[in-house]
Amino acid sequence: MDRRPANSTDLALWEQRHRHSLPADLKSFYLTTDGLTVTWKLECNKASLSSLGRIHINSLSDLKRLRGTPRSRDASCLQASLADIDLSDDDCNDGERERSQRPHFDHRSDLFELDTCEPYGVVVLAYGSVESAAPCIWFLDRSLQWHWLADSFGAYFRLSVLHLGLPEWQNLFTPTGISPAGKKWFYLFAPERLRLDESTTATGSDKEQGLAATPSVRLDVERLNKTRAIVTTTTTTEIQERSKSRPLTTGASQKPFTAGIGGKPKAVTASRSATSAGPTRKI
């Protein structure tokens, strides 16, 4: 859809009204085009389906506060809003990064709708409580759970192009993932994206199984020393018993093999006579 660009006066009025400065990349986007909607569809057997892919960015006039949130930080506490169900940081089960930067429905955050991707959720430009911090892009699903998407508008826009605007692509950044109906479109048009998630999940599960299957081994030094002493005593006793049970015979001939010249074995016969004073060798 062809749209005219916004002017600098409109941007200044928006910033004055909402008491926030738009990020530089989002300003450049609105100075190029006031919003964007790109759709594409699939034709199969001369029958065209409804729009399959969709990349949408709200216009500057539609960049409004998230519906259901207080309109200002000075809103009355008696006004019903999503802030009534907001969770504290202690109740959040996300990682340390998401716990510290997770948006809130109350006065701690200012939330603006960047893309209403119904019926899956809404993409939000979230300003934190720190005025100097740059806003981030978050996805709010239907269960009112927050999921981080990108640190800047430019990174989010590249993500939307990378995913071809396929249905439910924002759900790939959630623990539940996309539905089986959405997966078939990804297997058809963006199979590498699903392989990336599958390989990451498989690697994480293998590591968890490997850590769980590896037993912890402790070396008991005292037990090892006792085992060595028992083995040494047993070996010495067996040698003594074998020497006692083997009788000494006289006149017995033994034929050991010794290495001769050229590596060929040479038989040496040694005999001891009971009456002779010294050994007699025959080669």
TORRO-726819 format. One record per residue (C-alpha): residue number from 1; x, y, z. Coordinates in Angstrom, 3 decimals. Example, Ala and Ser with C-alpha at 12.3 -4.5 7.8 and 13.67 -1.06 7.14 Angstrom:
BEGIN
@fimar 1 | u 12.300 | v -4.500 | w 7.800
@fimar 2 | u 13.670 | v -1.060 | w 7.140
% end
This chain:
BEGIN
@fimar 1 | u 0.000 | v 0.000 | w 0.000
@fimar 2 | u 1.432 | v 3.354 | w -1.120
@fimar 3 | u 1.464 | v 5.965 | w 1.628
@fimar 4 | u 2.815 | v 9.463 | w 1.902
@fimar 5 | u 5.656 | v 10.116 | w 4.329
@fimar 6 | u 5.053 | v 11.882 | w 7.598
@fimar 7 | u 6.637 | v 15.276 | w 8.159
@fimar 8 | u 8.842 | v 16.444 | w 10.985
@fimar 9 | u 6.011 | v 18.537 | w 12.461
@fimar 10 | u 3.856 | v 15.444 | w 12.963
@fimar 11 | u 6.733 | v 13.660 | w 14.656
@fimar 12 | u 7.344 | v 16.589 | w 16.998
@fimar 13 | u 3.661 | v 16.760 | w 17.905
@fimar 14 | u 3.596 | v 13.029 | w 18.689
@fimar 15 | u 6.651 | v 13.309 | w 20.941
@fimar 16 | u 5.199 | v 16.328 | w 22.730
@fimar 17 | u 1.859 | v 14.633 | w 23.268
@fimar 18 | u 3.278 | v 11.379 | w 24.636
@fimar 19 | u 6.390 | v 12.830 | w 26.359
@fimar 20 | u 8.717 | v 10.386 | w 24.620
@fimar 21 | u 11.263 | v 10.688 | w 21.844
@fimar 22 | u 10.906 | v 8.296 | w 18.953
@fimar 23 | u 14.013 | v 6.221 | w 18.175
@fimar 24 | u 16.081 | v 7.400 | w 15.224
@fimar 25 | u 15.372 | v 4.366 | w 13.034
@fimar 26 | u 11.606 | v 4.679 | w 13.566
@fimar 27 | u 11.781 | v 8.402 | w 12.763
@fimar 28 | u 13.573 | v 7.626 | w 9.503
@fimar 29 | u 10.920 | v 5.052 | w 8.677
@fimar 30 | u 8.032 | v 7.501 | w 9.185
@fimar 31 | u 9.863 | v 10.186 | w 7.200
@fimar 32 | u 10.026 | v 7.646 | w 4.360
@fimar 33 | u 6.494 | v 6.277 | w 4.614
@fimar 34 | u 3.726 | v 6.866 | w 7.123
@fimar 35 | u 3.170 | v 3.226 | w 7.980
@fimar 36 | u 3.461 | v 0.130 | w 5.820
@fimar 37 | u 1.304 | v -2.802 | w 4.793
@fimar 38 | u 2.724 | v -5.515 | w 2.528
@fimar 39 | u 0.618 | v -8.603 | w 1.769
@fimar 40 | u 1.146 | v -11.530 | w -0.553
@fimar 41 | u -0.981 | v -14.513 | w -1.426
@fimar 42 | u -0.572 | v -17.974 | w -2.890
@fimar 43 | u -2.168 | v -19.270 | w -6.065
@fimar 44 | u -2.741 | v -23.018 | w -6.388
@fimar 45 | u -4.509 | v -24.616 | w -9.372
@fimar 46 | u -5.647 | v -21.184 | w -10.585
@fimar 47 | u -7.374 | v -20.611 | w -7.249
@fimar 48 | u -5.913 | v -17.810 | w -5.167
@fimar 49 | u -5.998 | v -18.014 | w -1.409
@fimar 50 | u -6.548 | v -15.056 | w 0.843
@fimar 51 | u -3.515 | v -13.006 | w 1.856
@fimar 52 | u -1.006 | v -15.385 | w 3.402
@fimar 53 | u 1.959 | v -13.206 | w 4.326
@fimar 54 | u 1.527 | v -9.803 | w 5.927
@fimar 55 | u 4.049 | v -7.206 | w 7.095
@fimar 56 | u 2.352 | v -4.288 | w 8.786
@fimar 57 | u 3.557 | v -1.207 | w 10.686
@fimar 58 | u 0.993 | v 1.190 | w 12.084
@fimar 59 | u 0.957 | v 4.749 | w 10.820
@fimar 60 | u 2.008 | v 7.570 | w 13.098
@fimar 61 | u -1.625 | v 8.428 | w 13.838
@fimar 62 | u -2.280 | v 4.776 | w 14.796
@fimar 63 | u 0.789 | v 4.573 | w 17.027
@fimar 64 | u -1.382 | v 4.841 | w 20.114
@fimar 65 | u -1.172 | v 3.555 | w 23.637
@fimar 66 | u -2.001 | v -0.059 | w 24.198
@fimar 67 | u -5.705 | v -0.523 | w 24.698
@fimar 68 | u -6.592 | v -1.249 | w 28.312
@fimar 69 | u -3.576 | v 0.530 | w 29.826
@fimar 70 | u -3.733 | v 3.835 | w 31.744
@fimar 71 | u -3.660 | v 6.824 | w 29.408
@fimar 72 | u -1.095 | v 8.654 | w 31.527
@fimar 73 | u 1.182 | v 8.087 | w 34.482
@fimar 74 | u -1.085 | v 10.355 | w 36.552
@fimar 75 | u -4.193 | v 8.227 | w 35.923
@fimar 76 | u -6.460 | v 7.563 | w 38.861
@fimar 77 | u -5.856 | v 4.326 | w 40.687
@fimar 78 | u -9.610 | v 3.695 | w 40.627
@fimar 79 | u -9.654 | v 3.449 | w 36.838
@fimar 80 | u -9.974 | v -0.149 | w 35.642
@fimar 81 | u -7.115 | v -1.205 | w 33.367
@fimar 82 | u -4.680 | v -4.015 | w 32.646
@fimar 83 | u -2.542 | v -2.671 | w 35.471
@fimar 84 | u -4.906 | v -4.435 | w 37.866
@fimar 85 | u -3.596 | v -7.831 | w 36.733
@fimar 86 | u 0.030 | v -6.841 | w 36.331
@fimar 87 | u 2.500 | v -9.188 | w 38.021
@fimar 88 | u 5.404 | v -8.090 | w 40.116
@fimar 89 | u 8.986 | v -8.915 | w 39.213
@fimar 90 | u 9.086 | v -11.589 | w 41.920
@fimar 91 | u 6.220 | v -13.475 | w 40.254
@fimar 92 | u 7.910 | v -13.477 | w 36.853
@fimar 93 | u 9.488 | v -16.792 | w 35.829
@fimar 94 | u 11.466 | v -15.374 | w 32.894
@fimar 95 | u 15.224 | v -14.934 | w 32.712
@fimar 96 | u 17.147 | v -12.167 | w 34.424
@fimar 97 | u 17.120 | v -10.004 | w 31.312
@fimar 98 | u 13.384 | v -10.329 | w 30.720
@fimar 99 | u 12.666 | v -9.924 | w 34.412
@fimar 100 | u 14.488 | v -6.591 | w 34.571
@fimar 101 | u 13.209 | v -5.192 | w 31.245
@fimar 102 | u 9.781 | v -6.803 | w 31.020
@fimar 103 | u 7.088 | v -4.191 | w 30.319
@fimar 104 | u 4.362 | v -3.469 | w 32.802
@fimar 105 | u 0.781 | v -2.397 | w 32.311
@fimar 106 | u 0.985 | v 0.234 | w 35.053
@fimar 107 | u 2.863 | v 3.526 | w 35.300
@fimar 108 | u 6.266 | v 1.806 | w 35.083
@fimar 109 | u 5.976 | v 1.445 | w 31.289
@fimar 110 | u 4.491 | v 3.298 | w 28.335
@fimar 111 | u 3.249 | v 0.913 | w 25.647
@fimar 112 | u 2.359 | v 1.792 | w 22.059
@fimar 113 | u 0.816 | v -0.518 | w 19.471
@fimar 114 | u 3.208 | v -1.030 | w 16.578
@fimar 115 | u 1.418 | v -3.906 | w 14.860
@fimar 116 | u -1.929 | v -5.423 | w 15.778
@fimar 117 | u -1.362 | v -8.958 | w 14.528
@fimar 118 | u -4.775 | v -10.282 | w 15.474
@fimar 119 | u -5.837 | v -12.814 | w 16.573
@fimar 120 | u -2.402 | v -13.875 | w 17.840
@fimar 121 | u -1.443 | v -10.815 | w 19.874
@fimar 122 | u 0.033 | v -7.367 | w 19.459
@fimar 123 | u 3.548 | v -6.030 | w 18.828
@fimar 124 | u 4.368 | v -3.184 | w 21.207
@fimar 125 | u 6.913 | v -0.383 | w 21.315
@fimar 126 | u 7.705 | v -0.367 | w 25.044
@fimar 127 | u 9.264 | v 2.526 | w 26.957
@fimar 128 | u 10.622 | v 1.652 | w 30.380
@fimar 129 | u 10.655 | v 3.642 | w 33.575
@fimar 130 | u 14.160 | v 4.968 | w 32.798
@fimar 131 | u 13.796 | v 7.974 | w 30.518
@fimar 132 | u 17.238 | v 7.610 | w 28.922
@fimar 133 | u 16.739 | v 3.936 | w 27.995
@fimar 134 | u 15.891 | v 3.188 | w 24.362
@fimar 135 | u 12.514 | v 1.508 | w 23.752
@fimar 136 | u 12.406 | v -2.187 | w 22.840
@fimar 137 | u 10.003 | v -4.263 | w 20.777
@fimar 138 | u 7.922 | v -6.816 | w 22.684
@fimar 139 | u 5.162 | v -9.233 | w 21.758
@fimar 140 | u 2.056 | v -9.530 | w 23.943
@fimar 141 | u 0.254 | v -12.824 | w 23.313
@fimar 142 | u -3.376 | v -13.644 | w 23.981
@fimar 143 | u -2.602 | v -14.871 | w 27.491
@fimar 144 | u -1.182 | v -11.404 | w 28.330
@fimar 145 | u 2.375 | v -12.722 | w 28.584
@fimar 146 | u 5.328 | v -10.650 | w 27.364
@fimar 147 | u 7.954 | v -12.014 | w 24.949
@fimar 148 | u 11.018 | v -10.091 | w 23.815
@fimar 149 | u 11.458 | v -9.633 | w 20.041
@fimar 150 | u 14.144 | v -7.032 | w 19.307
@fimar 151 | u 16.178 | v -4.206 | w 20.811
@fimar 152 | u 15.253 | v -1.734 | w 18.073
@fimar 153 | u 12.663 | v -1.084 | w 15.407
@fimar 154 | u 15.176 | v -1.767 | w 12.631
@fimar 155 | u 15.953 | v -5.224 | w 14.027
@fimar 156 | u 12.233 | v -6.016 | w 14.305
@fimar 157 | u 11.585 | v -4.915 | w 10.718
@fimar 158 | u 14.372 | v -7.169 | w 9.453
@fimar 159 | u 12.880 | v -10.056 | w 11.448
@fimar 160 | u 9.480 | v -9.537 | w 9.833
@fimar 161 | u 11.049 | v -9.583 | w 6.364
@fimar 162 | u 13.136 | v -12.647 | w 7.237
@fimar 163 | u 9.997 | v -14.532 | w 8.308
@fimar 164 | u 8.175 | v -13.354 | w 5.135
@fimar 165 | u 5.346 | v -12.064 | w 7.283
@fimar 166 | u 4.007 | v -15.612 | w 7.629
@fimar 167 | u 1.124 | v -16.139 | w 10.054
@fimar 168 | u 2.100 | v -16.529 | w 13.708
@fimar 169 | u 5.794 | v -15.851 | w 13.131
@fimar 170 | u 5.920 | v -13.840 | w 16.371
@fimar 171 | u 4.864 | v -16.994 | w 18.236
@fimar 172 | u 8.223 | v -18.561 | w 17.356
@fimar 173 | u 9.656 | v -16.390 | w 20.135
@fimar 174 | u 7.249 | v -17.812 | w 22.714
@fimar 175 | u 7.577 | v -21.088 | w 24.666
@fimar 176 | u 4.381 | v -22.491 | w 23.096
@fimar 177 | u 5.482 | v -21.866 | w 19.504
@fimar 178 | u 3.244 | v -21.826 | w 16.460
@fimar 179 | u 0.275 | v -24.048 | w 15.730
@fimar 180 | u 0.440 | v -27.090 | w 13.386
@fimar 181 | u -1.484 | v -25.084 | w 10.786
@fimar 182 | u 1.158 | v -22.365 | w 10.891
@fimar 183 | u 4.006 | v -24.870 | w 10.750
@fimar 184 | u 2.954 | v -26.200 | w 7.361
@fimar 185 | u 3.490 | v -22.766 | w 5.813
@fimar 186 | u 6.921 | v -22.499 | w 7.394
@fimar 187 | u 7.868 | v -25.975 | w 6.133
@fimar 188 | u 6.843 | v -24.815 | w 2.658
@fimar 189 | u 8.357 | v -21.327 | w 2.503
@fimar 190 | u 10.885 | v -21.027 | w 5.356
@fimar 191 | u 12.030 | v -24.521 | w 6.422
@fimar 192 | u 15.427 | v -23.241 | w 7.589
@fimar 193 | u 13.731 | v -21.221 | w 10.322
@fimar 194 | u 12.075 | v -24.299 | w 11.811
@fimar 195 | u 15.287 | v -26.333 | w 11.525
@fimar 196 | u 17.029 | v -23.658 | w 13.557
@fimar 197 | u 14.503 | v -24.017 | w 16.377
@fimar 198 | u 14.565 | v -27.811 | w 16.208
@fimar 199 | u 18.368 | v -27.977 | w 16.351
@fimar 200 | u 18.462 | v -25.547 | w 19.274
@fimar 201 | u 15.812 | v -27.528 | w 21.156
@fimar 202 | u 17.565 | v -30.839 | w 20.456
@fimar 203 | u 20.912 | v -29.482 | w 21.651
@fimar 204 | u 19.381 | v -28.188 | w 24.862
@fimar 205 | u 17.561 | v -31.458 | w 25.572
@fimar 206 | u 20.692 | v -33.518 | w 24.885
@fimar 207 | u 22.669 | v -31.420 | w 27.331
@fimar 208 | u 19.986 | v -31.797 | w 29.986
@fimar 209 | u 19.785 | v -35.564 | w 29.464
@fimar 210 | u 23.568 | v -35.871 | w 29.522
@fimar 211 | u 23.838 | v -33.973 | w 32.770
@fimar 212 | u 21.024 | v -36.022 | w 34.268
@fimar 213 | u 22.512 | v -39.362 | w 33.145
@fimar 214 | u 26.053 | v -38.600 | w 34.366
@fimar 215 | u 26.417 | v -39.772 | w 37.982
@fimar 216 | u 28.488 | v -37.839 | w 40.447
@fimar 217 | u 31.592 | v -39.837 | w 41.436
@fimar 218 | u 33.443 | v -39.293 | w 44.719
@fimar 219 | u 36.829 | v -40.879 | w 45.358
@fimar 220 | u 36.990 | v -42.547 | w 48.775
@fimar 221 | u 40.726 | v -42.494 | w 49.565
@fimar 222 | u 40.462 | v -44.548 | w 52.780
@fimar 223 | u 38.513 | v -47.296 | w 51.036
@fimar 224 | u 41.016 | v -47.291 | w 48.191
@fimar 225 | u 43.942 | v -47.714 | w 50.592
@fimar 226 | u 42.159 | v -50.579 | w 52.409
@fimar 227 | u 41.523 | v -52.327 | w 49.084
@fimar 228 | u 45.177 | v -52.003 | w 48.110
@fimar 229 | u 46.296 | v -53.487 | w 51.455
@fimar 230 | u 43.912 | v -56.464 | w 51.096
@fimar 231 | u 45.076 | v -57.157 | w 47.530
@fimar 232 | u 48.742 | v -56.966 | w 48.562
@fimar 233 | u 48.235 | v -59.337 | w 51.512
@fimar 234 | u 46.275 | v -61.808 | w 49.381
@fimar 235 | u 48.924 | v -61.822 | w 46.661
@fimar 236 | u 51.736 | v -62.418 | w 49.151
@fimar 237 | u 49.838 | v -65.285 | w 50.818
@fimar 238 | u 49.136 | v -66.983 | w 47.462
@fimar 239 | u 52.794 | v -66.808 | w 46.481
@fimar 240 | u 53.860 | v -68.392 | w 49.764
@fimar 241 | u 51.267 | v -71.176 | w 49.456
@fimar 242 | u 52.288 | v -71.939 | w 45.869
@fimar 243 | u 55.986 | v -72.134 | w 46.826
@fimar 244 | u 55.160 | v -74.560 | w 49.636
@fimar 245 | u 52.961 | v -76.785 | w 47.475
@fimar 246 | u 55.571 | v -77.048 | w 44.652
@fimar 247 | u 58.167 | v -79.800 | w 45.642
@fimar 248 | u 61.828 | v -79.499 | w 44.769
@fimar 249 | u 62.762 | v -82.401 | w 42.469
@fimar 250 | u 66.328 | v -83.441 | w 41.677
@fimar 251 | u 67.479 | v -84.652 | w 38.334
@fimar 252 | u 64.599 | v -82.949 | w 36.586
@fimar 253 | u 65.349 | v -81.525 | w 33.189
@fimar 254 | u 64.066 | v -78.127 | w 32.096
@fimar 255 | u 64.078 | v -76.810 | w 28.556
@fimar 256 | u 63.691 | v -73.045 | w 28.602
@fimar 257 | u 63.967 | v -71.086 | w 25.369
@fimar 258 | u 66.400 | v -68.274 | w 24.949
@fimar 259 | u 66.943 | v -66.051 | w 21.967
@fimar 260 | u 69.749 | v -67.175 | w 19.730
@fimar 261 | u 71.663 | v -65.482 | w 16.973
@fimar 262 | u 69.502 | v -63.997 | w 14.226
@fimar 263 | u 66.393 | v -63.948 | w 16.380
@fimar 264 | u 65.897 | v -67.771 | w 16.187
@fimar 265 | u 65.149 | v -69.500 | w 19.455
@fimar 266 | u 67.832 | v -71.847 | w 20.747
@fimar 267 | u 66.946 | v -74.644 | w 23.128
@fimar 268 | u 69.102 | v -74.908 | w 26.197
@fimar 269 | u 68.818 | v -77.998 | w 28.391
@fimar 270 | u 69.945 | v -77.689 | w 31.949
@fimar 271 | u 70.188 | v -80.731 | w 34.216
@fimar 272 | u 71.270 | v -81.051 | w 37.762
@fimar 273 | u 72.516 | v -84.310 | w 39.203
@fimar 274 | u 72.066 | v -85.090 | w 42.831
@fimar 275 | u 75.680 | v -86.335 | w 43.155
@fimar 276 | u 77.430 | v -83.783 | w 40.884
@fimar 277 | u 78.867 | v -80.650 | w 42.369
@fimar 278 | u 78.133 | v -78.323 | w 39.455
@fimar 279 | u 75.610 | v -77.977 | w 36.610
@fimar 280 | u 76.090 | v -79.662 | w 33.247
@fimar 281 | u 74.769 | v -77.859 | w 30.130
@fimar 282 | u 74.164 | v -79.475 | w 26.788
@fimar 283 | u 73.634 | v -77.367 | w 23.667
% end
